[in-house]
């Protein structure tokens, strides 16, 4: 059968998948590379970085329950009524008990906090500066954090690390600034976004709230890494 119109067959699917996998691998390698550089900047060896990365990866799948909060909320319930073969949807306001489980994420909260405490222990001379930077960063993050019903606390991705980096540079210079950036970025994100909103977050209707986020390379962990990289660039 012939035709004057060319016929195109899609033979590119395997190639596309191959290129996509390659792109993902390159992205992962680049991310691991810059993350290792950031950890080296604040004083960790390659082995220590690998150990922290593995613990963070595994810990991101662990949410440790803290407590369960119950409160009464106004909700809209829709009742369906059939009349003469027709259906009518009638909304009504009801009061319902909503239960929220508050947890803390191992990889997104506990690990970065332990790393921060370790850095403060071996850099005791910058403790006051780190506390001051953490307070200012926490305030900024708290101001930009938004409560989203059914989800939890949502924060613009790059504001926390930028705030931590700029404040750290204004306070200190060099390696000390990088350490303060990591500490203020991680602790500031944790305090400013999650802990300071913990009282209201349980009223947003989310069944589970995870302090520190549920992902591995997001939230508190990623904020500290980006803050260190920004200090290196600025």
C-alpha positions in Angstrom: 0.0 0.0 0.0 1.5 3.3 -1.0 0.7 6.9 0.0 1.9 10.3 -0.8 2.0 11.1 2.8 5.1 10.0 4.8 4.5 7.6 7.7 6.4 8.2 10.9 6.9 5.4 13.4 8.1 6.2 16.9 11.3 4.2 17.3 12.7 6.6 19.9 11.1 5.3 23.1 14.1 3.1 24.2 16.5 5.9 23.3 14.4 8.4 25.2 14.3 6.1 28.3 18.0 5.6 28.0 18.7 9.3 27.8 16.3 10.0 30.7 18.0 7.4 32.9 21.4 8.9 31.9 20.2 12.4 32.8 18.9 11.2 36.2 22.3 9.5 36.9 24.2 12.6 35.9 22.0 14.7 38.1 22.4 12.4 41.1 26.2 12.3 40.6 26.3 16.1 40.4 24.2 16.5 43.5 26.3 14.0 45.4 29.4 15.9 44.2 28.3 19.3 45.3 26.9 17.9 48.6 30.2 16.3 49.4 31.9 19.6 48.7 29.5 21.3 51.1 30.2 18.8 53.8 34.0 19.1 53.2 33.7 22.8 53.6 32.3 22.4 57.1 34.9 19.8 58.1 33.6 16.3 57.2 35.7 13.7 55.5 34.5 11.7 52.5 33.8 8.7 54.8 31.8 10.8 57.2 29.8 12.4 54.4 29.0 8.9 53.0 27.9 7.7 56.4 25.7 10.8 57.0 24.2 10.4 53.5 23.3 6.7 54.0 21.9 7.4 57.5 19.8 10.3 56.0 18.6 8.1 53.1 17.5 5.3 55.4 16.2 7.7 58.0 14.0 9.5 55.6 11.7 6.5 55.6 11.4 6.6 59.4 8.8 8.8 61.1 8.9 8.6 64.8 5.5 9.2 66.4 5.4 11.9 69.1 1.8 12.4 70.0 -1.7 12.4 68.5 -3.8 15.6 68.5 -7.6 15.6 68.3 -9.7 18.6 67.8 -13.2 19.5 66.6 -13.4 21.2 63.2 -16.2 22.5 61.0 -16.5 20.5 57.8 -18.8 20.5 54.7 -20.6 17.2 54.1 -22.6 16.6 51.0 -25.8 14.6 51.2 -27.4 13.2 48.1 -31.2 13.1 47.9 -33.2 11.5 45.1 -36.6 12.9 44.2 -38.6 12.0 41.1 -35.7 10.2 39.4 -33.4 13.2 40.0 -30.5 13.5 42.4 -29.9 16.6 44.5 -26.6 17.3 46.3 -27.3 19.2 49.5 -24.2 20.6 51.4 -24.4 20.9 55.1 -22.0 22.1 57.8 -21.1 19.5 60.4 -18.7 19.4 63.3 -16.3 16.4 63.2 -13.4 15.2 65.3 -10.2 15.3 63.3 -7.1 13.3 64.5 -3.6 14.3 63.5 -0.5 12.2 64.3 2.6 14.4 64.9 5.9 12.6 64.0 9.5 13.6 63.6 11.4 12.4 60.5 14.7 10.7 61.2 16.5 11.8 58.0 14.9 15.2 57.6 15.1 16.4 61.2 17.0 14.2 63.6 20.1 13.6 61.5 20.6 17.3 60.5 20.1 18.4 64.1 22.7 15.9 65.3 25.1 17.2 62.6 24.5 20.7 63.7 25.1 19.9 67.4 28.3 18.2 66.5 29.5 21.2 64.5 28.7 23.5 67.4 30.6 21.2 69.8 33.8 21.3 67.7 33.4 25.0 66.9 32.5 26.3 70.3 34.0 29.7 69.6 31.2 30.5 67.1 28.3 29.3 69.4 27.0 32.8 70.1 27.1 33.8 66.4 25.4 30.5 65.4 22.6 31.1 67.9 22.1 34.7 66.7 22.0 33.6 63.0 19.6 30.8 63.9 17.2 33.2 65.6 17.2 35.6 62.6 16.8 32.8 60.1 14.0 31.3 62.1 12.1 34.6 62.2 12.4 35.1 58.4 11.3 31.5 57.7 8.4 31.8 60.1 7.2 34.9 58.3 7.2 33.3 54.8 5.9 29.9 55.9 2.2 29.3 55.0 -0.3 26.9 56.5 -2.1 24.8 53.9 -5.2 23.0 55.0 -4.8 19.2 54.5 -1.1 19.5 53.7 0.7 21.3 56.5 3.4 24.0 56.4 4.6 25.1 53.0 7.8 27.3 52.7 9.3 28.8 49.5 12.2 26.5 48.5 15.1 29.0 48.3 14.2 31.6 50.9 15.5 29.6 53.9 19.0 28.8 52.5 19.4 32.3 51.1 18.4 33.9 54.4 20.9 31.6 56.3 23.7 32.3 53.8 23.3 36.0 53.8 23.0 36.3 57.6 26.0 34.0 58.1 28.2 36.1 55.8 27.1 39.3 57.6 28.2 37.8 60.9 31.3 35.8 59.9 33.7 35.1 57.1 35.4 32.0 55.7 34.9 28.5 57.0 33.2 29.7 60.2 30.5 31.4 58.0 29.9 28.1 56.2 29.4 26.3 59.5 27.0 29.0 60.8 25.2 28.8 57.5 24.6 25.0 57.9 23.6 25.3 61.5 21.3 28.3 61.1 19.8 26.9 57.9 18.9 23.5 59.3 17.9 24.6 62.8 16.3 27.8 61.4 14.1 25.8 58.9 13.1 23.4 61.6 12.2 26.0 64.2 10.8 28.7 61.9 8.7 26.4 59.7 7.7 23.4 61.8 8.2 23.9 65.5 6.9 27.5 65.7 3.7 26.4 63.9 3.2 23.2 65.7 0.3 24.5 67.7 -1.7 25.4 64.6 -0.5 22.7 62.2 -2.6 20.1 64.0 -5.7 22.0 63.1 -5.1 21.9 59.3 -6.8 18.6 58.8 -3.7 16.6 57.8 -3.8 13.0 59.1 -0.1 12.9 59.6 2.3 15.8 60.3 6.1 15.1 59.9 8.5 17.5 61.5 11.4 17.8 59.1 9.5 16.6 56.0 9.1 13.1 54.6 11.8 13.3 51.9 15.5 12.6 52.0 17.0 15.6 50.3 14.4 18.2 51.0 13.3 20.3 53.9 15.8 20.9 56.7 18.6 18.7 55.2 18.6 20.5 51.8 18.3 23.9 53.3 21.6 23.5 55.2 23.5 22.2 52.1 22.3 25.0 49.8 23.2 27.6 52.5 26.8 26.3 52.6 27.1 26.3 48.8 25.7 29.9 48.7 28.3 31.0 51.2 31.0 29.5 49.0 29.7 31.4 46.0 29.1 34.8 47.6 
